[in-house]
Amino acid sequence: MERLSAPARLMIVSDLDHTMVDHHDAENLSLLRFNALWEAHYRNNSLLVFSTGRSPTLYKQLRKEKPMLTPDITIMSVGTEITYGDKMVPDNGWVEILNQKWDRKIVTEEASKFPELTLQSETEQRAHKISFYVNKDKAQTVTKTLSEILKNRGLDVKIIYSGGMDLDILPQGAGKGQALAYLLKKFKTEGKLPINTLVCGDSGNDAELFSIPDVYGVMVSNAQEELLQWHAANAKNNPNIIHATERCAAGIIQAVGHFNLGPSTSPRDIKDEPEGDPNSIYAGHEVVKMYLFYERWRRAEIDNCEVYLSCLKATGDPSGVYVSPQGVELSFAEVVDELRKHYGDKQGKPYRVWVDRVLSTEIGPGSWLVKYHKWESSGEERKGSVNSAMIRIKDGHDFSYMHVHVTWLEGFGANDDRIWL
């Protein structure tokens, strides 16, 4: 990735559904715990890769439904599409590889002759992926027979069965594992091979990820039988692959700690006031802590204590300025006074706050520019802003906000006329 001038400290490559995202966690707490950990400790020097069977359409839908971070790289459609950044720029080199010995028309023609196969929705049909539903008891026979037919027609394909119902037909060179291998080779050529890579999954279409040499792997506690069976048959004695005791994103955090890949305590698991730790002041980390305090204050999960507000007020430079989306300029003391009015206004409600894309740049001795997206969700309602903060860190422990500027993200709050904190 261009934003990293050196090899990534850690690259996490994670499946989404039932791995990073827990659909049985109504409050998304494990995902929010991971978000806080990543933005506080890893965003600046590491890479986050989402590897999903979802098409771009369903991937974007999931991002609207869940408090997901923006990944550096997205591998979609079971490893047949690789894109970069928030604008999802496609990797054309990967497309050229997948075109070899692949003919979508022939695959569709032959697969249509199997009554056991039910075509999935149009959004799930991609240039290098054709997807069906099939009953579990028919999957093995259909896979074997169809593979032979397509081979006889001169194609080189692979058929992946996962989730107890999904059957995907891809070029032989495609798949989550091959896509990751391609990326690692690309990074190595550029002299930016990540120092450590952790792959994370729960189902059969994630098995290839765990086959890549020299990576760490975690099967989350809720991993499906098909993946556990693959592991028992192929990697049972591999110490670099674990079966977590925690579900989904919590299992990923557990693996980071198990393999000593870096900090593994999420700021969400630390209940303290919003003052800097004199032993570990880091601009991005302080931003994450600030908004966790903001959430807890409004949810009344901490005491309505003036000491907390005094500590918060002390983090703002006396001459500093906060500029709201409406263009209102406030001193940081006024911002804290405004926050005081909102204590407990979200108590008992499905209200959460998280930050995304927290990137810190040192622009002078002890002076940092931190840019980030801030999100609030309350039930179905979501609001977001693009923020930039000038932060001063003196002697490694004196932390203060010099300037904060906030702008609404398009379509996420422009009609809200209250002061956005």
Buried (B, 14 or more C-beta within 10 A) or exposed (E): BEEBEEBBBBBBBBBBBBBBBBEEBEEBBBBBBBBBBBBBBBBBBBBBBBBBBBBBEBBEEBBEEBBBBBBBBBBBBBBBBBBBBEEBEEBEEBBEBBEEEBBBEBBEEBBEEBEBBEBBEEEBBBBBBBBBEBEEEBBEEBBEEBBEBBEEEEBEBBBBBBBBBBBBBBBBBBBBBBBBBBBBEBBEEEEBBBBBBBBBBBBBBBBBBBBBEEBBBBBBBBBBEBBEEBBEEEBEEEEBBBBBEBBBBBBBBBBBEBBEBBBBBBBBEEEEBBBBBEEEBBBBBBBBBBBBBBBBBBBBBBEEEEEBBEBBBBBBBEEBBBBBBEEEEBBBBBBBEBBEEBBEEBEEEBBBBBBBEBBBEEEEEEBBBBBBBBBBBBEEEBBBBBBBBBBBBEEEEEBBBBBBBBBBBEEBBEEEEEBBB
